[in-house]
Amino acid sequence: MGIRGEGKSATHRAEALMSQKRFDATKIHTHTFGLHELPTALRYAREHIDDAVKVVVKTRNAELGGAAVPADAHSDHR
């Protein structure tokens, strides 16, 4: 778990892989939570609950309604 910034070269490399269809980023973003669900989001990430790989915590998103939303079921999952 952690926050990691990437440099320009890593960002360009990832973009190239995705544009060549060699990497599907949707497969690593698995769950989205609202900020008020931070403890649950951290537990999902730490314990890999429901096969969590990348857990995103949104600071503002009324449509989340406090529940975990699988990334593929949420229209704004990035």
Stockholm file with secondary structure:
# STOCKHOLM 1.0

chainA/1-78         MGIRGEGKSATHRAEALMSQKRFDATKIHTHTFGLHELPTALRYAREHIDDAVKVVVKTRNAELGGAAVPADAHSDHR
#=GR chainA/1-78 SS CCCCCCCHHHHHHHHHHHHTTSCCGGGTEEEEEEGGGHHHHHHHHHHTGGGCSEEEEESSCGGGTTSCEEGGGCSCCC
#=GC SS_cons        CCCCCCCHHHHHHHHHHHHTTSCCGGGTEEEEEEGGGHHHHHHHHHHTGGGCSEEEEESSCGGGTTSCEEGGGCSCCC
//
